[in-house]
Amino acid sequence: MKESKRLTRTRQPIEEKSHATTDLAASERPLHDYVAEISERTDVRVGVPLPLGTYARDEGVNFAFFSRHASRVRLELFDHPEDATAARVIDLDPVHHRTGDVWHVWVEGIRPGQLYAYRVDGPYQPRDGHRFNFNKLLLDPFATAISKLPAWEFGSARGYDPSVPDGDSVCSMVDNAGAMPKCVFTQEHFHWHEDRPPRHPWSKTVIYETHVRGFTIHPSSGVKHPGTYRGLMEKIPYFKELGVTAVELMPVHEFNEHQITGVNPQTGQPLGNYWGYDPVAFFAPKASYSSAGGLGQQKLEFKEMVLALHHAGIEVILDVVFNHTAEGDERGPTLCFRGIDNTIFYMLADDKRSYRNYAGTGNTINANHPVVRDHILTALRYWVVEMHVDGFRFDLASILGRDGSGQLLANAPLLERIAEDPILRDVKIIAEAWDAAGAYEVGSFSERRWAEWNGQYRDDVRRFWRGDEGMLGLFASRICGSADIYTKSGKGPEGSINFVSCHDGFTLNDLVSYRTKHNEANGENNHDGTDYNFSENYGAEGETTDAGIESLRKAQIKNFLLSLLISRGVPMLLGGDELRRTQGGNNNAYCQDNETSWHDWSCLEQHSEIFRFTRGMIAFRRAHPILSKEQFYTDAEIHWFGTQGGLPSWADPQAKQFACLIHEDRERALYLMFNAAVDAVDFCLPPVLPGVRWHLAADTSREAPGDLFARGEEPLFEDIQTYCLGPRSSVILLAR
């Protein structure tokens, strides 16, 4: 058997043929044969059980691997990612190479870039929850890099024999090593140059949600390294010009973009796993997002991206998926956790053969099992300590509050530990406070330190500007920080991540251009994606040349942006909304790795008015910190008005106009007016102190540049009595 090219240290010749024997022969070998063979090796030692994963020490590397129910573990070393045969195999005997549930070995001469993987033996008894299969190569759950495999397919990774009629009852004898990527041992030197995370308080945070590949892969992006971490770095000046303080990156944990096997029924083109919400490794950054290669370079390039963003004062928030994995249900592939210890890592149904499915993807991580809890916490600490990440948005976070039987816990141990962990104390933690099984915990998710995606903000703001009845009070509550939602749990407005659009749903442009979803390209007969969009097309479905419709759509987009950026709480923009990115009405573009999802940068010139308005409203928020305080408004800070100067008609379901006066200090104030009706309306202006005059800051009914004025350039408003608010428009006046 050939020696690994990465094992550079000279060794004595060792006969290893016995280690590459068949499954049956290996299991029949007496244990003393293993012990005698190991004792002859000078380059292989017992190793130590901690830390889990790989750790360089004493001119070699220690490998530590958890499996409670395994009977045998094999470490395999490879020369190339596509190799079907290992360059070297090392079997770990349960007497010498096991401490408790951890299997471990030290191997001399391992160098950075070494490829490796595991095989784990044990019972294949699906009815008892065990799915060990020694024929399947497994990824190390602590691997910090996974090699790129251009055509990774999951079929050969299935742990059962699909030709047998009785489903998954018979163990597959197919060896899939050649069809699996390999783990990469990484130990790069990286100089952080005294990097200090920006640590922006919530009150000064503006989040920009985007996709690493989709942000720059379009030919119009103009970057040298499209679709990569480096390509995103090249766009840092754009982030600074826009004024955002944090980028929230859709999943960068390694996943298989070829996991989806369907085709677009309209074009015949293959679909792909574009979003990446199906992780295979929690510690490994996505290899295909690296411009330099996938043999550890992805980790280095990710660090370079974080460092560059930090130097620009921009935080990095990762969208993390700890609620399920790409292994799916009992018909899915065996890639990692399933083959390591299925009963530990997943929530199993009562029959033990199938999986509880609270994520809607086939399986659910058993997050509150102590072993799994520690694994998730270790992953989070790794991304903070080693990769300098500033925060996390937890996908379907309510799942992390369920016990092994699926019941929601009152004080979920994992959620408390994340909130109280000493390493994570300064990072931002954001929950998508619901799951696919009916849990909806917006306003009551875990402890105060957890911020939450405020789905009610999205829906209520959409419905108000669509002109729905009975939305006046709800809209007012949303722009004030949603005290009606968060007060009961002791959270302030900083607990509310406000958004009108996100990756999951319509873009802001499509919200005002489509009445219904158009997901036919996804190959699911338009049954996927939500039907509750609260959208409107204003006279034409999709793109139109009608100038009147376009003018109204543009004004509505400005209304949404203005509302978002004057609201207490933390604003989050969907990447591309500032240049009217469209998905053609597709509100679930998870499988569209094409121009449906990519940022078309030519829109920046075409829709420069919207970009200017977005940038200007972010600057306006920054210039008026009263709008973003981390407390709810007091009665002394805000007063409410109807069109004629009295209180708004809160109880009237037909009412669609109101105003509020926000006191910045004794002589300065903001007067915000909102009109969601189809007719113009005159608002009476409140009196001001002698010497103080009203100035116009923004009016969404006006064409640029009269729609928004820079700080210090707001024109004097001559009429001190009334302001005529146009149909479906919002206005900001400054008293100074």
Disulfide bonds with the S-S distance in Angstrom:
none
